[in-house]
Every structure is written in structure tokens, then in C-alpha cells.
Amino acid sequence: MTQTDIILDLLRRQGEDGLTPRDALDRAGCMRLAARISDIKEKLPPDETIVTLRATSGGKTYARYVLRKRPAPVIAQESIW
């Protein structure tokens, strides 16, 4: 299993808690999370997307990545009456 596969699995399990670079280092040994996220974005199905959020702790700002389902498109229906 590659780091990219491990990161994707972690994103799917974390839900809205997301994944930080520190989480990726501790859980997957990944020091380049942004690069792995870029790889994952290329492979995702059309109904999923990765959102990058800014988080702050102790005066430091860092990224938090969250995997989300894209909303289904609304299709207008014609009236038959």
C-alpha cells in the first residue's frame, strides 16, 4: 500500500475532522502531505472532492484537508401539465 493509498484511507475515515500534516506524519510517515493530496485529487471519482481548510493552533497556521462528497446537481424538470 502506497503513502497515497494510506492518506486517502485516512481521509475517508476521518470525516469532517480531516487530516493535518502532523497527522499524516504520525500515522503514515508522510512528510509531504500537500503532494500526496495533489496525487489523490487526480484519482478521485467525480462525486468526491478534497477541501483545504486553514486551522490555527498556538499562533501557527496550518492546512487541514477534508474529503467531502460533492452535492448532486439539481436537474430542472419540465412540467407536464
Distance bins in CASP14 RR format, pairs under 12 A and 6 or more apart:
PFRMAT RR
TARGET T0000
AUTHOR 0000-0000-0000
RMODE 2
METHOD distances of the structure
MODEL  1
1 7 0 0 0 0 0 1 0 0 0 0 0
1 8 0 0 0 0 0 1 0 0 0 0 0
1 9 0 0 0 0 1 0 0 0 0 0 0
1 10 0 0 0 0 0 1 0 0 0 0 0
1 28 0 0 0 0 1 0 0 0 0 0 0
2 8 0 0 0 0 1 0 0 0 0 0 0
2 9 0 0 0 0 0 1 0 0 0 0 0
2 28 0 0 0 0 1 0 0 0 0 0 0
2 29 0 0 0 0 0 1 0 0 0 0 0
2 30 0 0 0 0 0 1 0 0 0 0 0
2 36 0 0 0 0 1 0 0 0 0 0 0
2 39 0 0 0 0 1 0 0 0 0 0 0
2 40 0 0 0 0 0 1 0 0 0 0 0
2 43 0 0 0 0 0 1 0 0 0 0 0
3 9 0 0 0 0 0 1 0 0 0 0 0
3 10 0 0 0 0 0 1 0 0 0 0 0
3 24 0 0 0 0 1 0 0 0 0 0 0
3 25 0 0 0 0 0 1 0 0 0 0 0
3 27 0 0 0 0 0 1 0 0 0 0 0
3 28 1 0 1 0 0 0 0 0 0 0 0
3 29 1 0 0 1 0 0 0 0 0 0 0
3 30 1 0 1 0 0 0 0 0 0 0 0
3 31 0 0 0 0 1 0 0 0 0 0 0
3 32 0 0 0 0 1 0 0 0 0 0 0
3 33 0 0 0 0 1 0 0 0 0 0 0
3 35 0 0 0 0 1 0 0 0 0 0 0
3 36 1 0 1 0 0 0 0 0 0 0 0
3 37 0 0 0 0 0 1 0 0 0 0 0
3 39 0 0 0 0 1 0 0 0 0 0 0
3 40 0 0 0 0 0 1 0 0 0 0 0
4 10 0 0 0 0 0 1 0 0 0 0 0
4 11 0 0 0 0 0 1 0 0 0 0 0
4 24 0 0 0 0 0 1 0 0 0 0 0
4 28 0 0 0 0 1 0 0 0 0 0 0
4 30 0 0 0 0 1 0 0 0 0 0 0
4 32 0 0 0 0 0 1 0 0 0 0 0
4 33 0 0 0 0 0 1 0 0 0 0 0
4 35 0 0 0 0 1 0 0 0 0 0 0
4 36 1 0 1 0 0 0 0 0 0 0 0
4 37 0 0 0 0 1 0 0 0 0 0 0
4 38 0 0 0 0 1 0 0 0 0 0 0
4 39 1 0 1 0 0 0 0 0 0 0 0
4 40 1 0 0 1 0 0 0 0 0 0 0
4 41 0 0 0 0 0 1 0 0 0 0 0
4 42 0 0 0 0 1 0 0 0 0 0 0
4 43 1 0 0 1 0 0 0 0 0 0 0
4 44 0 0 0 0 0 1 0 0 0 0 0
5 11 0 0 0 0 0 1 0 0 0 0 0
5 12 0 0 0 0 0 1 0 0 0 0 0
5 28 0 0 0 0 1 0 0 0 0 0 0
5 30 0 0 0 0 0 1 0 0 0 0 0
5 36 0 0 0 0 1 0 0 0 0 0 0
5 39 0 0 0 0 1 0 0 0 0 0 0
5 40 0 0 0 0 1 0 0 0 0 0 0
5 43 0 0 0 0 1 0 0 0 0 0 0
6 12 0 0 0 0 0 1 0 0 0 0 0
6 13 0 0 0 0 0 1 0 0 0 0 0
6 19 0 0 0 0 0 1 0 0 0 0 0
6 23 0 0 0 0 0 1 0 0 0 0 0
6 24 0 0 0 0 1 0 0 0 0 0 0
6 25 0 0 0 0 0 1 0 0 0 0 0
6 26 0 0 0 0 0 1 0 0 0 0 0
6 27 1 0 0 1 0 0 0 0 0 0 0
6 28 1 0 1 0 0 0 0 0 0 0 0
6 29 0 0 0 0 1 0 0 0 0 0 0
6 30 1 0 0 1 0 0 0 0 0 0 0
6 33 0 0 0 0 0 1 0 0 0 0 0
6 36 0 0 0 0 1 0 0 0 0 0 0
6 39 0 0 0 0 0 1 0 0 0 0 0
6 40 0 0 0 0 0 1 0 0 0 0 0
7 13 0 0 0 0 0 1 0 0 0 0 0
7 14 0 0 0 0 0 1 0 0 0 0 0
7 18 0 0 0 0 0 1 0 0 0 0 0
7 19 1 0 0 1 0 0 0 0 0 0 0
7 20 0 0 0 0 0 1 0 0 0 0 0
7 21 0 0 0 0 0 1 0 0 0 0 0
7 23 0 0 0 0 1 0 0 0 0 0 0
7 24 1 0 0 1 0 0 0 0 0 0 0
7 25 0 0 0 0 0 1 0 0 0 0 0
7 27 0 0 0 0 1 0 0 0 0 0 0
7 28 1 0 1 0 0 0 0 0 0 0 0
7 29 0 0 0 0 1 0 0 0 0 0 0
7 30 1 0 0 1 0 0 0 0 0 0 0
7 31 0 0 0 0 0 1 0 0 0 0 0
7 32 0 0 0 0 0 1 0 0 0 0 0
7 33 1 0 0 1 0 0 0 0 0 0 0
7 34 0 0 0 0 0 1 0 0 0 0 0
7 35 0 0 0 0 0 1 0 0 0 0 0
7 36 1 0 1 0 0 0 0 0 0 0 0
7 37 1 0 0 1 0 0 0 0 0 0 0
7 38 0 0 0 0 0 1 0 0 0 0 0
7 39 0 0 0 0 1 0 0 0 0 0 0
7 40 1 0 0 1 0 0 0 0 0 0 0
7 41 0 0 0 0 0 1 0 0 0 0 0
7 43 0 0 0 0 0 1 0 0 0 0 0
7 50 0 0 0 0 0 1 0 0 0 0 0
7 65 0 0 0 0 1 0 0 0 0 0 0
7 67 0 0 0 0 1 0 0 0 0 0 0
8 14 0 0 0 0 0 1 0 0 0 0 0
8 19 0 0 0 0 1 0 0 0 0 0 0
8 24 0 0 0 0 0 1 0 0 0 0 0
8 28 0 0 0 0 0 1 0 0 0 0 0
8 30 0 0 0 0 0 1 0 0 0 0 0
8 33 0 0 0 0 0 1 0 0 0 0 0
8 36 0 0 0 0 1 0 0 0 0 0 0
8 37 0 0 0 0 1 0 0 0 0 0 0
8 39 0 0 0 0 1 0 0 0 0 0 0
8 40 1 0 1 0 0 0 0 0 0 0 0
8 41 0 0 0 0 0 1 0 0 0 0 0
8 42 0 0 0 0 0 1 0 0 0 0 0
8 43 1 0 0 1 0 0 0 0 0 0 0
8 44 0 0 0 0 1 0 0 0 0 0 0
8 45 0 0 0 0 0 1 0 0 0 0 0
8 48 0 0 0 0 1 0 0 0 0 0 0
8 50 0 0 0 0 1 0 0 0 0 0 0
8 65 0 0 0 0 0 1 0 0 0 0 0
8 67 1 0 0 1 0 0 0 0 0 0 0
9 15 0 0 0 0 0 1 0 0 0 0 0
9 19 0 0 0 0 0 1 0 0 0 0 0
9 24 0 0 0 0 0 1 0 0 0 0 0
9 27 0 0 0 0 1 0 0 0 0 0 0
9 28 0 0 0 0 1 0 0 0 0 0 0
9 36 0 0 0 0 0 1 0 0 0 0 0
9 40 0 0 0 0 0 1 0 0 0 0 0
9 67 0 0 0 0 0 1 0 0 0 0 0
10 17 0 0 0 0 0 1 0 0 0 0 0
10 18 0 0 0 0 1 0 0 0 0 0 0
10 19 1 0 1 0 0 0 0 0 0 0 0
10 20 0 0 0 0 0 1 0 0 0 0 0
10 23 1 0 0 1 0 0 0 0 0 0 0
10 24 1 0 0 1 0 0 0 0 0 0 0
10 25 0 0 0 0 0 1 0 0 0 0 0
10 26 0 0 0 0 0 1 0 0 0 0 0
10 27 1 0 0 1 0 0 0 0 0 0 0
10 28 1 0 0 1 0 0 0 0 0 0 0
10 29 0 0 0 0 0 1 0 0 0 0 0
10 30 0 0 0 0 1 0 0 0 0 0 0
10 33 0 0 0 0 0 1 0 0 0 0 0
10 36 0 0 0 0 0 1 0 0 0 0 0
10 37 0 0 0 0 0 1 0 0 0 0 0
10 40 0 0 0 0 0 1 0 0 0 0 0
10 65 0 0 0 0 1 0 0 0 0 0 0
10 66 0 0 0 0 0 1 0 0 0 0 0
10 67 0 0 0 0 1 0 0 0 0 0 0
11 17 0 0 0 0 1 0 0 0 0 0 0
11 18 1 0 0 1 0 0 0 0 0 0 0
11 19 1 0 1 0 0 0 0 0 0 0 0
11 20 0 0 0 0 0 1 0 0 0 0 0
11 23 0 0 0 0 1 0 0 0 0 0 0
11 24 0 0 0 0 1 0 0 0 0 0 0
11 27 0 0 0 0 0 1 0 0 0 0 0
11 28 0 0 0 0 0 1 0 0 0 0 0
11 30 0 0 0 0 0 1 0 0 0 0 0
11 33 0 0 0 0 0 1 0 0 0 0 0
11 36 0 0 0 0 1 0 0 0 0 0 0
11 37 0 0 0 0 1 0 0 0 0 0 0
11 40 1 0 0 1 0 0 0 0 0 0 0
11 41 0 0 0 0 0 1 0 0 0 0 0
11 44 0 0 0 0 1 0 0 0 0 0 0
11 48 0 0 0 0 1 0 0 0 0 0 0
11 49 0 0 0 0 0 1 0 0 0 0 0
11 50 1 0 0 1 0 0 0 0 0 0 0
11 51 0 0 0 0 0 1 0 0 0 0 0
11 52 0 0 0 0 0 1 0 0 0 0 0
11 64 0 0 0 0 0 1 0 0 0 0 0
11 65 1 0 0 1 0 0 0 0 0 0 0
11 66 1 0 0 1 0 0 0 0 0 0 0
11 67 1 0 1 0 0 0 0 0 0 0 0
11 68 0 0 0 0 1 0 0 0 0 0 0
12 18 0 0 0 0 0 1 0 0 0 0 0
12 19 0 0 0 0 0 1 0 0 0 0 0
12 40 0 0 0 0 0 1 0 0 0 0 0
12 44 0 0 0 0 0 1 0 0 0 0 0
12 45 0 0 0 0 0 1 0 0 0 0 0
12 48 0 0 0 0 1 0 0 0 0 0 0
12 50 0 0 0 0 0 1 0 0 0 0 0
12 65 0 0 0 0 0 1 0 0 0 0 0
12 66 0 0 0 0 0 1 0 0 0 0 0
12 67 1 0 1 0 0 0 0 0 0 0 0
12 68 0 0 0 0 0 1 0 0 0 0 0
12 69 0 0 0 0 0 1 0 0 0 0 0
13 19 0 0 0 0 1 0 0 0 0 0 0
13 23 0 0 0 0 0 1 0 0 0 0 0
13 27 0 0 0 0 0 1 0 0 0 0 0
13 67 0 0 0 0 1 0 0 0 0 0 0
14 20 0 0 0 0 1 0 0 0 0 0 0
14 23 1 0 0 1 0 0 0 0 0 0 0
14 24 0 0 0 0 0 1 0 0 0 0 0
14 27 0 0 0 0 1 0 0 0 0 0 0
14 50 0 0 0 0 0 1 0 0 0 0 0
14 64 0 0 0 0 1 0 0 0 0 0 0
14 65 0 0 0 0 1 0 0 0 0 0 0
14 66 1 0 0 1 0 0 0 0 0 0 0
14 67 1 0 0 1 0 0 0 0 0 0 0
14 68 0 0 0 0 0 1 0 0 0 0 0
15 48 0 0 0 0 0 1 0 0 0 0 0
15 50 0 0 0 0 0 1 0 0 0 0 0
15 51 0 0 0 0 0 1 0 0 0 0 0
15 64 0 0 0 0 0 1 0 0 0 0 0
15 65 0 0 0 0 0 1 0 0 0 0 0
15 66 1 0 0 1 0 0 0 0 0 0 0
15 67 1 0 0 1 0 0 0 0 0 0 0
15 68 0 0 0 0 1 0 0 0 0 0 0
15 69 0 0 0 0 0 1 0 0 0 0 0
16 51 0 0 0 0 1 0 0 0 0 0 0
16 53 0 0 0 0 1 0 0 0 0 0 0
16 64 0 0 0 0 1 0 0 0 0 0 0
16 65 0 0 0 0 0 1 0 0 0 0 0
16 66 1 0 0 1 0 0 0 0 0 0 0
16 67 0 0 0 0 1 0 0 0 0 0 0
16 68 0 0 0 0 1 0 0 0 0 0 0
16 69 0 0 0 0 0 1 0 0 0 0 0
17 23 0 0 0 0 1 0 0 0 0 0 0
17 53 0 0 0 0 0 1 0 0 0 0 0
17 55 0 0 0 0 0 1 0 0 0 0 0
17 64 0 0 0 0 1 0 0 0 0 0 0
17 65 0 0 0 0 0 1 0 0 0 0 0
17 66 1 0 0 1 0 0 0 0 0 0 0
17 67 0 0 0 0 0 1 0 0 0 0 0
18 24 0 0 0 0 0 1 0 0 0 0 0
18 27 0 0 0 0 0 1 0 0 0 0 0
18 33 0 0 0 0 0 1 0 0 0 0 0
18 37 0 0 0 0 0 1 0 0 0 0 0
18 50 0 0 0 0 1 0 0 0 0 0 0
18 51 0 0 0 0 1 0 0 0 0 0 0
18 52 0 0 0 0 0 1 0 0 0 0 0
18 53 0 0 0 0 1 0 0 0 0 0 0
18 55 0 0 0 0 1 0 0 0 0 0 0
18 62 0 0 0 0 0 1 0 0 0 0 0
18 63 0 0 0 0 0 1 0 0 0 0 0
18 64 1 0 1 0 0 0 0 0 0 0 0
18 65 1 0 0 1 0 0 0 0 0 0 0
18 66 1 0 1 0 0 0 0 0 0 0 0
18 67 1 0 0 1 0 0 0 0 0 0 0
18 68 0 0 0 0 1 0 0 0 0 0 0
19 25 0 0 0 0 0 1 0 0 0 0 0
19 26 0 0 0 0 0 1 0 0 0 0 0
19 27 0 0 0 0 1 0 0 0 0 0 0
19 28 0 0 0 0 1 0 0 0 0 0 0
19 30 0 0 0 0 1 0 0 0 0 0 0
19 33 1 0 0 1 0 0 0 0 0 0 0
19 34 0 0 0 0 0 1 0 0 0 0 0
19 36 0 0 0 0 1 0 0 0 0 0 0
19 37 0 0 0 0 1 0 0 0 0 0 0
19 40 0 0 0 0 0 1 0 0 0 0 0
19 50 0 0 0 0 1 0 0 0 0 0 0
19 51 0 0 0 0 0 1 0 0 0 0 0
19 52 0 0 0 0 0 1 0 0 0 0 0
19 53 0 0 0 0 0 1 0 0 0 0 0
19 55 0 0 0 0 0 1 0 0 0 0 0
19 62 0 0 0 0 0 1 0 0 0 0 0
19 63 0 0 0 0 1 0 0 0 0 0 0
19 64 1 0 0 1 0 0 0 0 0 0 0
19 65 1 0 1 0 0 0 0 0 0 0 0
19 66 1 0 0 1 0 0 0 0 0 0 0
19 67 0 0 0 0 1 0 0 0 0 0 0
20 26 0 0 0 0 1 0 0 0 0 0 0
20 27 0 0 0 0 0 1 0 0 0 0 0
20 28 0 0 0 0 0 1 0 0 0 0 0
20 30 0 0 0 0 0 1 0 0 0 0 0
20 33 1 0 0 1 0 0 0 0 0 0 0
20 34 0 0 0 0 0 1 0 0 0 0 0
20 37 0 0 0 0 0 1 0 0 0 0 0
20 52 0 0 0 0 0 1 0 0 0 0 0
20 53 0 0 0 0 1 0 0 0 0 0 0
20 54 0 0 0 0 0 1 0 0 0 0 0
20 55 1 0 0 1 0 0 0 0 0 0 0
20 56 0 0 0 0 0 1 0 0 0 0 0
20 57 0 0 0 0 1 0 0 0 0 0 0
20 60 0 0 0 0 0 1 0 0 0 0 0
20 61 0 0 0 0 0 1 0 0 0 0 0
20 62 1 0 1 0 0 0 0 0 0 0 0
20 63 1 0 0 1 0 0 0 0 0 0 0
20 64 1 0 1 0 0 0 0 0 0 0 0
20 65 1 0 0 1 0 0 0 0 0 0 0
20 66 0 0 0 0 0 1 0 0 0 0 0
21 27 0 0 0 0 0 1 0 0 0 0 0
21 28 0 0 0 0 0 1 0 0 0 0 0
21 29 0 0 0 0 0 1 0 0 0 0 0
21 30 0 0 0 0 1 0 0 0 0 0 0
21 31 0 0 0 0 1 0 0 0 0 0 0
21 32 0 0 0 0 1 0 0 0 0 0 0
21 33 1 0 1 0 0 0 0 0 0 0 0
21 34 1 0 0 1 0 0 0 0 0 0 0
21 35 0 0 0 0 0 1 0 0 0 0 0
21 36 0 0 0 0 0 1 0 0 0 0 0
21 37 0 0 0 0 0 1 0 0 0 0 0
21 52 0 0 0 0 0 1 0 0 0 0 0
21 55 0 0 0 0 0 1 0 0 0 0 0
21 57 0 0 0 0 0 1 0 0 0 0 0
21 60 0 0 0 0 0 1 0 0 0 0 0
21 61 0 0 0 0 0 1 0 0 0 0 0
21 62 1 0 0 1 0 0 0 0 0 0 0
21 63 1 0 0 1 0 0 0 0 0 0 0
21 64 0 0 0 0 1 0 0 0 0 0 0
21 65 0 0 0 0 1 0 0 0 0 0 0
22 28 0 0 0 0 0 1 0 0 0 0 0
22 29 0 0 0 0 0 1 0 0 0 0 0
22 30 0 0 0 0 0 1 0 0 0 0 0
22 31 0 0 0 0 0 1 0 0 0 0 0
22 33 0 0 0 0 1 0 0 0 0 0 0
22 55 0 0 0 0 0 1 0 0 0 0 0
22 57 0 0 0 0 1 0 0 0 0 0 0
22 60 0 0 0 0 0 1 0 0 0 0 0
22 62 1 0 0 1 0 0 0 0 0 0 0
22 63 0 0 0 0 0 1 0 0 0 0 0
22 64 0 0 0 0 0 1 0 0 0 0 0
23 29 0 0 0 0 0 1 0 0 0 0 0
23 30 0 0 0 0 1 0 0 0 0 0 0
23 33 0 0 0 0 1 0 0 0 0 0 0
23 55 0 0 0 0 0 1 0 0 0 0 0
23 62 0 0 0 0 0 1 0 0 0 0 0
23 63 0 0 0 0 0 1 0 0 0 0 0
23 64 0 0 0 0 1 0 0 0 0 0 0
23 65 0 0 0 0 1 0 0 0 0 0 0
23 66 0 0 0 0 0 1 0 0 0 0 0
24 30 1 0 1 0 0 0 0 0 0 0 0
24 31 0 0 0 0 1 0 0 0 0 0 0
24 32 0 0 0 0 1 0 0 0 0 0 0
24 33 1 0 1 0 0 0 0 0 0 0 0
24 34 0 0 0 0 1 0 0 0 0 0 0
24 35 0 0 0 0 0 1 0 0 0 0 0
24 36 1 0 0 1 0 0 0 0 0 0 0
24 37 0 0 0 0 1 0 0 0 0 0 0
24 40 0 0 0 0 0 1 0 0 0 0 0
24 62 0 0 0 0 0 1 0 0 0 0 0
24 63 0 0 0 0 0 1 0 0 0 0 0
24 64 0 0 0 0 0 1 0 0 0 0 0
24 65 0 0 0 0 1 0 0 0 0 0 0
25 31 1 0 0 1 0 0 0 0 0 0 0
25 32 0 0 0 0 1 0 0 0 0 0 0
25 33 1 0 0 1 0 0 0 0 0 0 0
25 36 0 0 0 0 0 1 0 0 0 0 0
25 62 0 0 0 0 0 1 0 0 0 0 0
26 33 0 0 0 0 0 1 0 0 0 0 0
27 33 0 0 0 0 0 1 0 0 0 0 0
28 36 0 0 0 0 1 0 0 0 0 0 0
29 36 0 0 0 0 0 1 0 0 0 0 0
30 36 1 0 1 0 0 0 0 0 0 0 0
30 37 0 0 0 0 1 0 0 0 0 0 0
30 39 0 0 0 0 0 1 0 0 0 0 0
30 40 0 0 0 0 0 1 0 0 0 0 0
30 65 0 0 0 0 0 1 0 0 0 0 0
32 38 0 0 0 0 1 0 0 0 0 0 0
32 39 0 0 0 0 1 0 0 0 0 0 0
33 39 0 0 0 0 0 1 0 0 0 0 0
33 40 0 0 0 0 0 1 0 0 0 0 0
33 50 0 0 0 0 0 1 0 0 0 0 0
33 52 0 0 0 0 0 1 0 0 0 0 0
33 62 0 0 0 0 1 0 0 0 0 0 0
33 63 1 0 0 1 0 0 0 0 0 0 0
33 64 0 0 0 0 0 1 0 0 0 0 0
33 65 1 0 0 1 0 0 0 0 0 0 0
34 40 0 0 0 0 0 1 0 0 0 0 0
34 41 0 0 0 0 0 1 0 0 0 0 0
34 50 0 0 0 0 0 1 0 0 0 0 0
34 52 0 0 0 0 1 0 0 0 0 0 0
34 62 0 0 0 0 0 1 0 0 0 0 0
34 63 1 0 0 1 0 0 0 0 0 0 0
34 64 0 0 0 0 0 1 0 0 0 0 0
34 65 0 0 0 0 1 0 0 0 0 0 0
35 41 0 0 0 0 0 1 0 0 0 0 0
35 42 0 0 0 0 0 1 0 0 0 0 0
35 65 0 0 0 0 0 1 0 0 0 0 0
36 42 0 0 0 0 0 1 0 0 0 0 0
36 43 0 0 0 0 0 1 0 0 0 0 0
36 50 0 0 0 0 0 1 0 0 0 0 0
36 65 0 0 0 0 1 0 0 0 0 0 0
37 43 0 0 0 0 0 1 0 0 0 0 0
37 44 0 0 0 0 0 1 0 0 0 0 0
37 49 0 0 0 0 0 1 0 0 0 0 0
37 50 1 0 1 0 0 0 0 0 0 0 0
37 51 0 0 0 0 0 1 0 0 0 0 0
37 52 1 0 0 1 0 0 0 0 0 0 0
37 63 0 0 0 0 1 0 0 0 0 0 0
37 64 0 0 0 0 0 1 0 0 0 0 0
37 65 1 0 1 0 0 0 0 0 0 0 0
37 66 0 0 0 0 0 1 0 0 0 0 0
37 67 0 0 0 0 1 0 0 0 0 0 0
38 44 0 0 0 0 0 1 0 0 0 0 0
38 50 0 0 0 0 1 0 0 0 0 0 0
38 52 0 0 0 0 0 1 0 0 0 0 0
38 65 0 0 0 0 0 1 0 0 0 0 0
39 50 0 0 0 0 0 1 0 0 0 0 0
40 48 0 0 0 0 1 0 0 0 0 0 0
40 49 0 0 0 0 0 1 0 0 0 0 0
40 50 1 0 0 1 0 0 0 0 0 0 0
40 65 0 0 0 0 1 0 0 0 0 0 0
40 67 0 0 0 0 1 0 0 0 0 0 0
41 48 0 0 0 0 1 0 0 0 0 0 0
41 49 1 0 0 1 0 0 0 0 0 0 0
41 50 1 0 1 0 0 0 0 0 0 0 0
41 51 0 0 0 0 0 1 0 0 0 0 0
41 52 0 0 0 0 0 1 0 0 0 0 0
41 65 0 0 0 0 1 0 0 0 0 0 0
41 67 0 0 0 0 0 1 0 0 0 0 0
42 50 0 0 0 0 0 1 0 0 0 0 0
43 50 0 0 0 0 0 1 0 0 0 0 0
44 50 1 0 0 1 0 0 0 0 0 0 0
44 51 0 0 0 0 0 1 0 0 0 0 0
44 67 0 0 0 0 1 0 0 0 0 0 0
44 68 0 0 0 0 0 1 0 0 0 0 0
44 69 0 0 0 0 0 1 0 0 0 0 0
44 70 0 0 0 0 1 0 0 0 0 0 0
45 67 0 0 0 0 0 1 0 0 0 0 0
45 69 0 0 0 0 1 0 0 0 0 0 0
45 70 0 0 0 0 1 0 0 0 0 0 0
46 69 0 0 0 0 0 1 0 0 0 0 0
46 70 1 0 0 1 0 0 0 0 0 0 0
46 71 0 0 0 0 0 1 0 0 0 0 0
46 72 0 0 0 0 0 1 0 0 0 0 0
46 73 0 0 0 0 0 1 0 0 0 0 0
47 67 0 0 0 0 0 1 0 0 0 0 0
47 68 0 0 0 0 1 0 0 0 0 0 0
47 69 1 0 1 0 0 0 0 0 0 0 0
47 70 1 0 1 0 0 0 0 0 0 0 0
47 71 0 0 0 0 1 0 0 0 0 0 0
47 72 1 0 0 1 0 0 0 0 0 0 0
47 73 0 0 0 0 0 1 0 0 0 0 0
48 66 0 0 0 0 0 1 0 0 0 0 0
48 67 1 0 0 1 0 0 0 0 0 0 0
48 68 1 0 0 1 0 0 0 0 0 0 0
48 69 1 0 0 1 0 0 0 0 0 0 0
48 70 1 0 0 1 0 0 0 0 0 0 0
48 71 0 0 0 0 0 1 0 0 0 0 0
49 65 0 0 0 0 0 1 0 0 0 0 0
49 66 0 0 0 0 1 0 0 0 0 0 0
49 67 1 0 0 1 0 0 0 0 0 0 0
49 68 1 0 1 0 0 0 0 0 0 0 0
49 69 1 0 0 1 0 0 0 0 0 0 0
49 70 1 0 1 0 0 0 0 0 0 0 0
49 71 0 0 0 0 0 1 0 0 0 0 0
50 63 0 0 0 0 0 1 0 0 0 0 0
50 64 0 0 0 0 0 1 0 0 0 0 0
50 65 1 0 1 0 0 0 0 0 0 0 0
50 66 1 0 0 1 0 0 0 0 0 0 0
50 67 1 0 1 0 0 0 0 0 0 0 0
50 68 1 0 0 1 0 0 0 0 0 0 0
50 69 0 0 0 0 0 1 0 0 0 0 0
50 70 0 0 0 0 0 1 0 0 0 0 0
51 63 0 0 0 0 0 1 0 0 0 0 0
51 64 0 0 0 0 1 0 0 0 0 0 0
51 65 1 0 0 1 0 0 0 0 0 0 0
51 66 1 0 1 0 0 0 0 0 0 0 0
51 67 1 0 0 1 0 0 0 0 0 0 0
51 68 1 0 1 0 0 0 0 0 0 0 0
51 69 0 0 0 0 0 1 0 0 0 0 0
51 70 0 0 0 0 0 1 0 0 0 0 0
52 61 0 0 0 0 0 1 0 0 0 0 0
52 62 0 0 0 0 0 1 0 0 0 0 0
52 63 1 0 1 0 0 0 0 0 0 0 0
52 64 1 0 0 1 0 0 0 0 0 0 0
52 65 1 0 1 0 0 0 0 0 0 0 0
52 66 0 0 0 0 1 0 0 0 0 0 0
52 67 0 0 0 0 0 1 0 0 0 0 0
52 68 0 0 0 0 0 1 0 0 0 0 0
53 61 0 0 0 0 0 1 0 0 0 0 0
53 62 0 0 0 0 1 0 0 0 0 0 0
53 63 1 0 0 1 0 0 0 0 0 0 0
53 64 1 0 1 0 0 0 0 0 0 0 0
53 65 1 0 0 1 0 0 0 0 0 0 0
53 66 1 0 0 1 0 0 0 0 0 0 0
53 67 0 0 0 0 0 1 0 0 0 0 0
53 68 0 0 0 0 0 1 0 0 0 0 0
54 60 0 0 0 0 0 1 0 0 0 0 0
54 61 1 0 1 0 0 0 0 0 0 0 0
54 62 1 0 0 1 0 0 0 0 0 0 0
54 63 1 0 0 1 0 0 0 0 0 0 0
54 64 1 0 0 1 0 0 0 0 0 0 0
54 65 0 0 0 0 0 1 0 0 0 0 0
54 66 0 0 0 0 0 1 0 0 0 0 0
55 61 1 0 0 1 0 0 0 0 0 0 0
55 62 1 0 1 0 0 0 0 0 0 0 0
55 63 1 0 0 1 0 0 0 0 0 0 0
55 64 1 0 1 0 0 0 0 0 0 0 0
55 65 0 0 0 0 0 1 0 0 0 0 0
55 66 0 0 0 0 0 1 0 0 0 0 0
56 62 1 0 0 1 0 0 0 0 0 0 0
56 63 0 0 0 0 0 1 0 0 0 0 0
56 64 0 0 0 0 0 1 0 0 0 0 0
57 64 0 0 0 0 0 1 0 0 0 0 0
END
